[in-house]
Amino acid sequence: MPHDWIFDVLSDLKLYAERNGLSDTAAKAAEALMVARAEIRRSEPDSPLKAVTGQRGRRMN
């Protein structure tokens, strides 16, 4: 998957925040990780979720 790097970055950010007492930042990083996983899963060409949600993987700038 070409998006693996984003999971690594968000996981590192979450770990850093947890280790440094930044609980709100850690929580938001965890939330961003979940959102990224779901969004990327929906954008995959053969995703069964695409048929359910009607998503076409459009990119918004």
Secondary structure, DSSP 8 states (H G I E B T S, - for coil): -TTHHHHHHHHHHHHHHHHTT-HHHHHHHHHHHHHHHHHHHHHSTT-HHHHHH--------
